[in-house]
Amino acid sequence: MEEQVKSLIEELKPYLNQDGGDIEFIRFEDNYVYIKLTGACRDCMFQDNTIAYGIEALLKDRIPEIEGVINVDL
């Protein structure tokens, strides 16, 4: 399942890159996907919306077992 999550995140990268942002896969644990938003996405005021209605929605749609997406600010 982790490889499927990584593949989907790679699909999302071009959309975030268009606005100067990026996404990194950190880990998949207990059905939660841990990511790190970087670039323009890191400090964007719409970061929560991007995660909830973009990233999490796509991942849950394609992999129903996913419980959520957590942004890790490392």
Backbone as a ProteinNet text record, in pm:
[ID]
protein_1_A
[PRIMARY]
MEEQVKSLIEELKPYLNQDGGDIEFIRFEDNYVYIKLTGACRDCMFQDNTIAYGIEALLKDRIPEIEGVINVDL
[TERTIARY]
82.3	0	87.5	202.3	291.1	335.8	365	407.5	294.2	172.6	57	41.3	61.5	54.4	163.1	283.9	394.2	363.9	307.3	272.8	168.3	68.2	-35	21.5	111.3	175.2	255.4	321.4	394.6	300.3	178	76.9	36.7	38.2	-3.7	104.2	228.5	339.9	327.1	297	290.8	190	80.6	-20.8	31.3	101.6	159.4	276.1	353.8	468.1	425.3	306.1	256	246.5	222.3	209	333.7	442.9	568.1	582.7	493.4	498.3	545.7	554.7	594.1	546.3	555	512.2	614.8	645.4	736.2	662.6	679.5	628.3	723.4	669.8	752.2	738.9	614.2	593.9	445.3	417.1	281.5	276	192.4	189	46.9	-1.4	-134.4	-243.9	-234.2	-329.7	-332.6	-229.1	-213.3	-93.8	-109.3	-2.3	59.9	188.3	262.2	337.2	313	374	439.9	514.6	570.1	546.8	472.6	453.7	571.2	627.1	743.2	718.7	816.9	806.3	694.1	622.2	514.2	402.9	386.9	281.2	309	434.9	472.1	407	403.3	349	217.3	157.3	32.6	-83.3	-166.6	-280.5	-387.9	-378.2	-474.7	-420.7	-312.9	-248	-345.2	-426.3	-520.9	-622.8	-668.1	-762.2	-697.1	-573.6	-500.9	-488.7	-458.4	-443.7	-578.7	-680.8	-810.6	-885.7	-896.6	-982.3	-908	-777.5	-698.7	-628.1	-525.8	-440.1	-516.4	-577.2	-647.8	-766.1	-840.8	-957.7	-915.9	-809.2	-762.7	-714.3	-632.2	-578.7	-689.4	-786	-896.4	-984.6	-1000	-1081.3	-1017.5	-885.7	-814.3	-776.8	-756.9	-719.9	-810.8	-926.9	-1025.2	-975.7	-872.4	-822	-750.9	-715.3	-644.2	-735.9	-685.6	-762.3	-744.4	-627.1	-603.5	-463.3	-439.9	-310	-262.5	-139.1	-81.1	40.9	37.8	152.2	253.5	374.8	481.8	574.8	588.3	677.1	811.4	903	1034.1	1133.4
-118.9	0	126.5	120.2	236.8	279.4	183.9	217.5	284.6	241.6	302.9	448.4	473.4	608.9	695.7	645.1	721.1	755.3	663	685.1	796.4	794.7	897.9	1034.6	1038.9	1165.6	1219.7	1131.6	1174.3	1234.1	1181.2	1235.7	1377.7	1405.9	1537.2	1644.5	1604.4	1699.9	1807.3	1773.4	1878.1	1989.5	1953.9	2054.6	2151.6	2098.8	2184.8	2265	2203.5	2271.9	2393.2	2388.4	2500	2628.6	2615	2731.6	2753.8	2685.9	2704.6	2618.6	2522.9	2434.5	2295.2	2212.3	2073.3	1989.8	1860	1766.4	1654.7	1614.3	1502.7	1395.9	1271.8	1159.5	1135.7	1127.5	1101.3	954.5	911.9	771.6	736.5	607.1	554.9	465.3	502.1	428.6	426.8	310	293.1	357.5	339.9	393.1	545.6	611.5	756.7	783.3	882.5	923.3	1050.7	1045.8	1161.5	1224.7	1353.1	1426.9	1552.7	1618.2	1748.9	1838.5	1947.3	2044.9	2141.4	2171.9	2259.1	2368.8	2454.3	2563.5	2658.5	2708.1	2803.4	2741.3	2610.7	2543.6	2545.8	2555.5	2546.9	2655.2	2777.3	2888.5	2941.5	2869.2	2914.1	2907.4	3009.9	3012.2	2910.3	2854.1	2753.9	2611.6	2596.7	2467.6	2360.6	2393.6	2295.8	2252.3	2346.5	2311.8	2222.1	2251.9	2169.6	2026.8	2012.8	1879	1808.2	1873	1808.2	1781.1	1882.5	1870.4	1829.2	1826.6	1784.6	1654.3	1659.7	1543.8	1430.3	1461.2	1356.8	1301.6	1387.4	1341.8	1243.5	1275.9	1186.3	1053.4	1061.1	937.3	848.1	906.5	826.2	768.6	843.8	795.7	673.7	677.7	568.9	454.5	489.5	388	408.8	346.9	371.4	341.5	260.5	226.5	343.8	444.8	558.7	635.6	661.1	732.3	883.1	927.6	1070.4	1101.5	1231	1282.4	1382.8	1368.3	1456.1	1526.1	1659.4	1738.5	1748.3	1707	1707.2	1823.9	1916.7	2029.8	1998.5	1946	1905.5	2018.4
0	0	0	66.7	72	-67.7	-152.8	-288.9	-366.7	-341.9	-407	-360.1	-231.3	-176.1	-240.2	-248	-307.9	-453.6	-525.3	-665.1	-679.1	-592.8	-597.2	-561.3	-465.8	-429.3	-547.6	-621	-740.2	-844.3	-853.1	-944.6	-904.5	-775.3	-725	-739.7	-742.4	-744	-851	-976.2	-1079	-1047.2	-983.4	-949.2	-843.4	-745.7	-642.8	-698.6	-787.3	-848.3	-930.1	-988.3	-1068.2	-986.6	-858.4	-770.3	-685.9	-719.9	-647.6	-523.5	-506.3	-389.7	-425.9	-324.9	-347	-229.2	-243.3	-139.2	-129.6	-7.9	16.6	97.4	57.4	134.9	251.9	372.3	490.8	531.5	557.7	593.2	587	589.7	596.1	718.3	814.7	941	997.4	1035	1094.4	1010	879.4	781.7	774.1	823.1	808.3	719	632.6	542.1	599.3	621.4	673	556.5	536.7	427.4	481.4	395	427.7	307.2	327.6	222.3	226.1	109.5	102	-1.6	-16.3	-111.6	-71.7	-170.7	-144.5	-60	-66.2	11	161.1	196.6	338.1	423	372.2	449.1	394.1	302.9	240.2	339.5	336.9	428.4	390.3	269.9	225.3	239.2	313	332	382.8	480.9	536	431.6	349.3	242.6	138.8	104.1	6.8	57.3	185.6	243	248	304.3	325	195	109.7	-8.2	-134.8	-128.1	-242.9	-217.5	-135.4	-111.4	-41.7	71.6	148	69.9	3.6	-72.9	-182.6	-254.8	-361	-304.2	-199.6	-142.2	-87.3	-16.6	39.6	-70.6	-179.1	-290.5	-355.6	-372	-439.6	-345.1	-215.4	-115.9	6.9	7.7	114.2	256.5	270.1	403.3	472.1	397.3	455.3	549	668.4	771.4	761	716.7	708.2	660.1	641.1	597.3	699.8	743.3	845.4	786.9	792.6	746.4	860.6	832.9	931.3	898	989	967.6	1032.3	950.8	1002.3	993.1
[MASK]
++++++++++++++++++++++++++++++++++++++++++++++++++++++++++++++++++++++++++

